[in-house]
Amino acid sequence: MIATERLLLREPEGKDRPALVELFTSPEVGTYIGGPRPRQEFERSLPEDNRRPGLFAVDLHGALIGIVTLDRLEPVSKSCVRVAGEEATLGYLFLPEAWGCGYATEACTAVLNWFTTALPGESVSLSTQTANSASIRLATKLGFTEVERYEAYGAEQWRGRWSPTRRPA
Ligand SMILES: CC(C)(COP(=O)(O)OP(=O)(O)OC[C@H]1O[C@@H](n2cnc3c(N)ncnc32)[C@H](O)[C@@H]1OP(=O)(O)O)[C@@H](O)C(=O)NCCC(=O)NCCS
């Protein structure tokens, strides 16, 4: 569990289910990540226990407003030379009503601080559609710098890398 000035980062709980469904089925949230998931199908596929390593539920006053993830994923582009499992990848999804308040910045900063304490010296990768300006703005604020742009899923993608030595002041 990680506490920040305004937020609590914790494991997902049963009470988060409606907010998680909302998050993954929201057309606004899905705009640059392949579209919203069909609600009924998603509800059926959502496990009762959503806990897994690297998944942080972002809690504001007891309610889930988003998630931050740290995964080690397969590379999606041929130009992405990273070997699967070699580098952690940051992801973030927040409910639209929580946008524009700095919550994503606050939560991701805390996760990256936690990561660098847990695995000192390791870098983190992040991929997002180039058109997703809010996401690139957030990544840049967090200290990610562009590594490459590539085509995947029918759109141009931006890949950035964060390294603990390159963190913003
Ligand atoms: C990407 C996403 C998380 C960004 O959320 P966001 O709310 O815009 O991000 P931030 O936390 O950076 O907050 C943005 C604004 O809050 C404002 N803000 C208000 N109060 C603030 C505070 N106390 N502290 C910091 N910023 C504050 C800032 O002005 C900031 O705007 P700026 O970047 O122009 O300076 C959000 O758009 C989202 O969930 N999108 C859908 C999912 C998605 O596409 N994810 C990316 C997949 S790779």
The ligand as an SDF file (V2000), in Angstrom:
LIG
                    3D

 48 50  0  0  0  0  0  0  0  0999 V2000
   -3.7430    9.5010  -19.7570 C   0  0  0  0  0  0  0  0  0  0  0  0
   -4.5460   10.0010  -18.5470 C   0  0  0  0  0  0  0  0  0  0  0  0
   -4.2970    9.0760  -17.3550 C   0  0  0  0  0  0  0  0  0  0  0  0
   -4.0780   11.4270  -18.2130 C   0  0  0  0  0  0  0  0  0  0  0  0
   -4.8720   11.9090  -17.1530 O   0  0  0  0  0  0  0  0  0  0  0  0
   -4.7810   13.4380  -16.7160 P   0  0  0  0  0  0  0  0  0  0  0  0
   -5.7730   13.6730  -15.6610 O   0  0  0  0  0  0  0  0  0  0  0  0
   -4.8510   14.2870  -17.9410 O   0  0  0  0  0  0  0  0  0  0  0  0
   -3.2970   13.5110  -16.1310 O   0  0  0  0  0  0  0  0  0  0  0  0
   -2.6050   14.4150  -15.0440 P   0  0  0  0  0  0  0  0  0  0  0  0
   -2.5320   13.7310  -13.7290 O   0  0  0  0  0  0  0  0  0  0  0  0
   -1.2900   14.7300  -15.6530 O   0  0  0  0  0  0  0  0  0  0  0  0
   -3.4520   15.7100  -14.8540 O   0  0  0  0  0  0  0  0  0  0  0  0
   -3.5960   16.6420  -15.9090 C   0  0  0  0  0  0  0  0  0  0  0  0
   -3.8740   18.0280  -15.4480 C   0  0  0  0  0  0  0  0  0  0  0  0
   -4.3670   18.1560  -14.1370 O   0  0  0  0  0  0  0  0  0  0  0  0
   -4.0740   19.5190  -13.7210 C   0  0  0  0  0  0  0  0  0  0  0  0
   -4.0250   19.5760  -12.2550 N   0  0  0  0  0  0  0  0  0  0  0  0
   -5.0340   20.0190  -11.4920 C   0  0  0  0  0  0  0  0  0  0  0  0
   -4.7080   19.9220  -10.1990 N   0  0  0  0  0  0  0  0  0  0  0  0
   -3.4640   19.3870  -10.1200 C   0  0  0  0  0  0  0  0  0  0  0  0
   -2.6130   19.0560   -9.0360 C   0  0  0  0  0  0  0  0  0  0  0  0
   -2.9700   19.2290   -7.7590 N   0  0  0  0  0  0  0  0  0  0  0  0
   -1.4120   18.5390   -9.3310 N   0  0  0  0  0  0  0  0  0  0  0  0
   -1.0110   18.3770  -10.6060 C   0  0  0  0  0  0  0  0  0  0  0  0
   -1.7920   18.6750  -11.6740 N   0  0  0  0  0  0  0  0  0  0  0  0
   -3.0280   19.1920  -11.4280 C   0  0  0  0  0  0  0  0  0  0  0  0
   -2.7780   19.8910  -14.3770 C   0  0  0  0  0  0  0  0  0  0  0  0
   -2.8930   21.2020  -14.8560 O   0  0  0  0  0  0  0  0  0  0  0  0
   -2.6240   18.8710  -15.4840 C   0  0  0  0  0  0  0  0  0  0  0  0
   -2.6270   19.4950  -16.7460 O   0  0  0  0  0  0  0  0  0  0  0  0
   -1.2730   19.7770  -17.5570 P   0  0  0  0  0  0  0  0  0  0  0  0
   -0.6790   18.4320  -17.9080 O   0  0  0  0  0  0  0  0  0  0  0  0
   -1.7220   20.5040  -18.7580 O   0  0  0  0  0  0  0  0  0  0  0  0
   -0.4000   20.5380  -16.6510 O   0  0  0  0  0  0  0  0  0  0  0  0
   -6.0590   10.0380  -18.8730 C   0  0  0  0  0  0  0  0  0  0  0  0
   -6.2740   10.8970  -19.9570 O   0  0  0  0  0  0  0  0  0  0  0  0
   -6.6510    8.6590  -19.1800 C   0  0  0  0  0  0  0  0  0  0  0  0
   -6.9230    7.8690  -18.2810 O   0  0  0  0  0  0  0  0  0  0  0  0
   -6.8880    8.3840  -20.4920 N   0  0  0  0  0  0  0  0  0  0  0  0
   -7.5220    7.1590  -20.9060 C   0  0  0  0  0  0  0  0  0  0  0  0
   -6.6240    5.9510  -20.7630 C   0  0  0  0  0  0  0  0  0  0  0  0
   -5.3870    6.0720  -21.6210 C   0  0  0  0  0  0  0  0  0  0  0  0
   -5.4400    6.4840  -22.7760 O   0  0  0  0  0  0  0  0  0  0  0  0
   -4.2630    5.6930  -21.0180 N   0  0  0  0  0  0  0  0  0  0  0  0
   -2.9950    5.6550  -21.6930 C   0  0  0  0  0  0  0  0  0  0  0  0
   -2.7720    4.2780  -22.1650 C   0  0  0  0  0  0  0  0  0  0  0  0
   -1.1100    4.0500  -22.6810 S   0  0  0  0  0  0  0  0  0  0  0  0
  1  2  1  0
  2  3  1  0
  2  4  1  0
  2 36  1  0
  4  5  1  0
  5  6  1  0
  6  7  2  0
  6  8  1  0
  6  9  1  0
  9 10  1  0
 10 11  2  0
 10 12  1  0
 10 13  1  0
 13 14  1  0
 14 15  1  0
 15 16  1  0
 15 30  1  0
 16 17  1  0
 17 18  1  0
 17 28  1  0
 18 19  1  0
 18 27  1  0
 19 20  2  0
 20 21  1  0
 21 22  1  0
 21 27  2  0
 22 23  1  0
 22 24  2  0
 24 25  1  0
 25 26  2  0
 26 27  1  0
 28 29  1  0
 28 30  1  0
 30 31  1  0
 31 32  1  0
 32 33  2  0
 32 34  1  0
 32 35  1  0
 36 37  1  0
 36 38  1  0
 38 39  2  0
 38 40  1  0
 40 41  1  0
 41 42  1  0
 42 43  1  0
 43 44  2  0
 43 45  1  0
 45 46  1  0
 46 47  1  0
 47 48  1  0
M  END
$$$$
